[in-house]
């Protein structure tokens, strides 16, 4: 069953959890006010929904990331927003995985995807980075693409619009309204991933 908030996120319970049991949720974006409404920051925008829904506790900045802790369906989680800028996201992810001894199969990455239409969300158990430099950095650092990802559509890119300029441009007001209808699905997807397998979650939400 999907529950948002009030998930018994007692700080003492979270801190006493075995770190190796954590799920690591990585939301990709670029830090700084100038980037906050960029299409490339859809992952950061999704993090707001997750933090609010599950009442995550902010731990501060460590390992070149803003770090939050909490629980989803009694599963301890760490959520990070890398502060390395997109192209170096993999260094932050690798540092957190190594420090907490979190297995790579417990990693979930949430990010924008220009190959999906705005308003779409896709869950995949593994796969290539495509054109996404943040994902390229993560795969390069971890030397594997065998981890779960949740892709948030920001496309299609207009013809003759350079990719780097498009992803670093701001969402329009109309696009923000569309995002506001789909981003609340992200906590539901995470909850489902923790109570069912990924195949059933993909069938339900893709």
C-alpha positions in Angstrom: 0.0 0.0 0.0 1.3 3.5 -0.8 1.9 5.7 2.2 3.2 9.3 2.0 4.6 10.7 5.2 4.1 9.5 8.7 6.4 6.5 8.0 7.9 6.3 11.5 11.1 8.0 10.5 12.4 8.3 14.0 15.9 9.7 13.8 17.2 7.2 16.4 15.8 4.3 14.3 17.4 5.6 11.2 20.8 6.2 12.7 20.8 2.7 14.3 20.1 1.0 10.9 22.9 -1.1 9.4 24.3 1.2 6.7 24.8 -1.7 4.3 21.0 -2.2 4.3 20.4 1.3 2.9 18.9 2.0 -0.5 20.7 4.9 -2.1 18.4 7.3 -4.1 20.4 9.7 -6.3 18.6 12.6 -7.8 20.6 14.3 -10.5 20.9 18.0 -11.3 23.2 21.0 -11.2 23.6 22.9 -7.9 22.9 26.6 -7.7 20.0 29.0 -8.1 20.6 29.7 -11.8 20.0 26.0 -12.7 17.1 25.2 -10.4 14.4 25.4 -13.1 16.5 23.9 -15.9 15.2 20.9 -17.7 18.4 19.1 -16.7 17.4 19.5 -13.1 14.3 17.4 -13.2 15.9 14.9 -10.8 16.5 17.7 -8.3 12.9 18.8 -8.7 11.7 15.2 -8.0 13.8 15.1 -4.8 11.6 17.8 -3.3 8.6 15.4 -3.6 10.5 12.5 -2.1 11.9 14.6 0.8 8.5 16.1 1.6 6.5 12.9 1.2 8.7 10.7 3.4 9.7 13.5 5.8 13.4 12.8 5.2 16.0 14.3 7.6 18.7 16.6 6.2 22.1 15.4 7.2 24.1 18.3 5.6 26.7 18.2 2.9 29.1 15.3 2.8 30.9 13.4 0.0 30.2 16.4 -2.4 26.5 15.9 -1.9 23.5 17.1 0.0 22.5 14.1 2.0 19.1 13.2 3.5 18.1 10.1 5.5 14.8 8.4 6.3 12.7 5.3 5.6 10.3 4.1 2.9 8.1 1.2 3.9 10.5 0.5 6.8 13.5 0.4 4.4 16.2 2.8 5.5 17.2 5.1 2.6 19.8 7.7 1.9 18.9 10.4 -0.7 21.7 12.4 -2.3 21.8 15.5 -4.5 25.3 15.6 -5.9 26.9 19.0 -5.7 29.6 18.2 -8.2 27.7 19.5 -11.3 26.2 16.9 -13.6 29.3 15.8 -15.5 31.0 14.6 -12.3 28.0 13.0 -10.6 29.6 9.6 -10.6 32.4 10.6 -8.1 29.8 11.6 -5.5 27.7 8.4 -6.0 30.8 6.2 -5.8 32.0 8.0 -2.6 28.6 7.5 -0.8 28.3 3.8 -1.9 31.9 3.1 -0.7 31.5 4.9 2.6 28.3 3.2 3.6 29.2 -0.1 1.9 25.9 0.0 -0.1 25.8 -2.6 -2.8 25.3 -1.2 -6.3 22.1 -3.2 -6.8 20.6 -0.9 -4.0 21.2 2.2 -6.1 18.3 4.1 -7.7 19.1 7.1 -10.0 16.4 9.6 -10.9 17.2 11.9 -13.8 15.9 13.8 -16.9 15.7 12.1 -20.2 15.4 14.1 -23.5 14.4 11.0 -25.4 11.1 10.8 -23.5 8.3 13.2 -24.0 7.5 15.6 -21.2 4.9 14.0 -18.9 6.4 10.5 -19.2 8.2 8.5 -16.6 10.1 5.3 -17.3 11.6 2.8 -14.9 14.5 0.5 -16.1 16.6 -2.1 -14.2 19.7 -1.3 -16.2 20.9 0.1 -19.6 23.2 2.6 -21.3 23.5 6.3 -20.4 22.3 7.5 -23.8 23.1 11.2 -24.2 23.0 11.9 -20.4 26.4 13.0 -19.1 25.5 12.5 -15.5 24.6 8.9 -16.2 27.8 8.5 -18.2 29.8 9.6 -15.2 28.0 7.2 -12.9 28.5 4.2 -15.2 32.1 5.1 -15.8 32.9 5.4 -12.1 30.9 2.3 -11.0 32.0 0.3 -14.1 28.5 -1.1 -14.5 25.1 0.0 -15.7 23.3 -2.7 -13.6 21.3 -0.4 -11.3 17.7 0.9 -11.3 16.9 4.2 -12.9 13.8 6.4 -13.0 13.8 8.6 -16.1 11.7 11.8 -16.3 10.8 12.9 -19.8 11.8 16.4 -20.8 11.5 16.1 -24.6 11.1 16.3 -27.4 14.0 18.6 -28.2 13.1 21.0 -31.0 14.9 20.5 -34.3 18.2 22.5 -34.7 18.2 23.2 -31.0 21.7 22.2 -29.6 21.3 19.5 -26.9 23.4 21.3 -24.3 21.4 24.5 -24.7 18.1 22.7 -24.5 18.7 20.8 -21.3 20.2 23.9 -19.6 17.2 26.0 -20.6 14.3 26.6 -18.1 11.0 24.8 -18.2 8.2 27.0 -19.4 5.2 27.8 -17.1 3.1 25.3 -19.0 5.8 22.6 -18.7 6.0 23.2 -15.0 2.3 22.6 -14.7 2.8 19.2 -16.4 5.7 18.4 -14.2 3.6 19.2 -11.1 1.2 16.5 -12.2 3.8 13.7 -12.7 6.4 14.3 -10.1 4.1 13.2 -7.2 4.2 9.8 -8.9 7.9 9.4 -8.0 7.2 8.6 -4.3 4.6 6.1 -5.4 7.1 4.4 -7.7 9.7 4.2 -4.9 7.2 2.7 -2.5 6.2 0.2 -5.1 9.8 -0.8 -5.8 10.3 -1.5 -2.1 7.2 -3.7 -1.7 7.2 -5.4 -5.2 9.8 -6.4 -7.8 10.9 -4.0 -10.5 9.0 -5.9 -13.3 5.7 -5.3 -11.5 6.6 -1.7 -10.9 7.5 -1.2 -14.5 4.2 -2.7 -15.6 2.2 -0.5 -13.2 3.9 2.9 -13.9 5.7 2.8 -17.3 
